[in-house]
Amino acid sequence: MSTPSILIVEDEALTAEDIRAHVEEAGYEVSAIAASATEALDLLAGSRPDAVLMDIVLEGEMDGIAAAEQIRKLYQIPVVFLSAYSERELVERAQATQPYGYLLKPFDQRELRTTLALALHNAARDKEMRDQQRWLQAVLASLHEGVIMADRQGRIMALNRAAEVLLDRQTDQVAGAPLTTVLNLASPAQTVQLTEAMTRATHLGEAMPAPVEVDLLGPGGMPQPTALAVSPVTRDDGTLDGLVLSLVDVSRQREARQRLKNLNAELEQRVTERTGALQQATLRAEAASAAKSNFLARMSHELRTPLNPIVAYAEMMTVDRSLPEDTRAMAEDMLAAGQHLLDLIGQLLAASEQDGLPTENNHGDADA
């Protein structure tokens, strides 16, 4: 680990060398000595020490306090003031530059060592916090989800880029404004829901169990379907520090749900129509089957009724020896033809029974 370097700004040469000796004895390296604020700023433009020991009263147009303000803005290098003066006005001016220490001349070695150690430690901590803040800002800026940060009174502190787009407002336009006046919701019921969620977060420290879908009025008063969630930000002791609201554009999800709903309705309509058509076809098939059954039953009855006596008479003729031979031969032909026709009728009725169609037997018809 390298030795921290210190820039000394002191316009009196002997005093500057004395300060150098104290700094080096404290275990630090002196990067340079500047005799004026302007020289110090020129040196800082080329190199970056770890801290600056700054005399307040310097020769030239710029004193040490003005130089410290420039250093804070440009380089964020910790400044420790050196001064033989402790007037209230001077100290208040120095405090405005957020110094990391204030040493009254003459100071001893222990005071210098302690002040520089604390200054470097606090500067490292502040740098870490700034780095974390930059990461957080980068993450928030990259989110497609809108994020609103508010204080414990529900006043807006900051918006990320996605929230600015959703609200059509910039952070500087709404900073300090109440959330309920900036989040312009489409219905009073949704506003009440938001207020209740904020109250639970503020007073009970409860986050919303799940985002709620609201209609956020955007540019031109057009409703923007948005999923809204409210979460409290609490300290280690449980006290409320503020609120975080997340906003997600759910227009596509809502459109997809509507398309799905329409598709379901269309499918249900088609199923209803197809079911009706099948029912009609079934009724027609049943009617056709009944007609066929009736036809077969009547045909069987109408054909068998005359055929049975004909077959019986032909059979009698075939065995009647009193009849001429040629007559008995014709009777045999007539008997064979009649029996064949009866067999065909029987086969037709049997096939109909296998198809599940009622026949003359099902209707209770009997051959005479």
Secondary structure, DSSP 8 states (H G I E B T S, - for coil): ----EEEEE-SSHHHHHHHHHHHHHTT-EEEEEESSHHHHHHHHHH---SEEEEESS-SSSS-HHHHHHHHHHHT---EEEEES---HHHHHHHHTT--SEEEESS--HHHHHHHHHHHHHHHHHHHHHHHHHHHHHHHHHH-SSEEEEEETTSBEEEE-HHHHHHHT--HHHHTT-BHHHHS-BSSHHHHHHHHHHHHIIIII----SS-EEEEEE-GGG-EEEEEEEEEEEE-TTS-EEEEEEEEEE-HHHHHHHHHHHHHHHHHHHHHHHHHHHHHHHHHHHHHHHHHHHHHHHHHHHHHHHHHHHHHHHHHHHHH-TTS-HHHHHHHHHHHHHHHHHHHHHHHHHHHHHHTT---TTTTT----
